[in-house]
Amino acid sequence: MPSTTLARGNALSTFYIQPSITPAAVAANITAAQTFTIAGLETTDHVTAVSCAAAQTAGVFIADARVSATNTLSVQFGNCTAGSLTPTAGSYYIDIVRIEGPLPTTAV
């Protein structure tokens, strides 16, 4: 449902998805990106929030998330402990903003 695009850029839609993912272990004291196939994601989508539907493994946090390729979600998990930890597997809530048209390079 396209609308009039302003020079400042627009969000075409905001939506939530709840895929089930199974992250791999994260080594001690690092952040590591992991990718997951999520049908329908576009490279211009902006991921604004990711959270685990259940309790996250103690010591694990989500540092960043983005669409790294078509149909591919990249989530950077962090581990702030001295041992390897595996993030919780299962449903994750993900907030996506789909951008309308190309984004401008300035805010004016």
Secondary structure, 3 states (H helix, E strand, C coil): CCCCCCCCCEEEEEEEECCEECCCCECCCEEEEEEEECCCCCCCCEEEEEEECCCCCCCEEEEEEEEEECCEEEEEEEECCCCCECCCCEEEEEEEEEEECCCCCCCC
